[in-house]
Amino acid sequence: MADRLPRKVYEQELARLQAELVVLQEWVRAERKRLIVIFEGRDAAGKGSTIKRVAEYLNPRVARIVALPRPGDRERTQWYFQRYVEQLPAAGEIVLMDRSWYNRAGVEWVMGFCTADEHRRFLHQCPIFERLLVEDGILLRKYWFSVSPDEQQRRFQARLEDPMRRWKLSTIDLESISRWDDYSRAKDEMILYTDIPEAPWSIVDSDDKRRARINMIAHLLSSIPYREVPLPGLQVPERPEGTGYRRPEKNPGNYVPDHAATLLP
């Protein structure tokens, strides 16, 4: 693995790329484009932290994160892609998918949550589904975050020991350690069937999270022919003179206690 990217270099480039993401956002909004970015990969591969950096300065009315829970009883009787169709972007929107319909090719297949027929049907239908999306004008980008077994093990242990991140772990996450080869086989088969010219996979080496974030964002920006959109000229107006309105006396009981004051010497 390459040396870890120095923090100063990382932060400078991340700030530059995030500024470009804002430019991309304004282009999507102004040109009424529809953009879907899929984040997939093994547990603890760094998908969530990358999504956080992508979305950090974006307008939540334009860019939204989709992380669907497991399907309910009714959803399990629907066409598999149906609940994902509901999350597709409208004109001028960006959707960042923290896992996606590819759950069927990964955790559902490996853990036995779907049948062999359902898995086979997914591998057949998914390329057709994605071609339809692209044919309709949707910009679809798919990223697979690749992490080594040693680094995944280290991240799992770090989460287990950190009470602020312990919630990120589940029994299914930990079981993925013993099913490493099963997940590898499932991922390779998924790529074989769904790496299509209209919507190819892009693999992100994520053993170094800093490099992974920088590389993924830079690649996303380079893959879209966006341009800077002129923003409307805005100016903060002068505050007008008061009209004589007198506000009622403040009621201290309505104010949140100054907890910050207790922290000062």
Secondary structure as UniProt FT lines:
FT   HELIX           7..31
FT   STRAND          34..41
FT   TURN            43..44
FT   HELIX           47..55
FT   TURN            56..57
FT   TURN            60..62
FT   STRAND          63..66
FT   TURN            73..74
FT   HELIX           75..77
FT   TURN            80..81
FT   HELIX           82..85
FT   TURN            86..87
FT   TURN            91..92
FT   STRAND          93..98
FT   HELIX           101..105
FT   HELIX           107..110
FT   TURN            111..112
FT   HELIX           116..135
FT   TURN            136..137
FT   STRAND          139..146
FT   HELIX           149..161
FT   TURN            163..165
FT   HELIX           166..168
FT   HELIX           171..178
FT   HELIX           180..194
FT   TURN            197..198
FT   STRAND          201..205
FT   HELIX           209..222
FT   HELIX           252..254
FT   HELIX           259..263
//
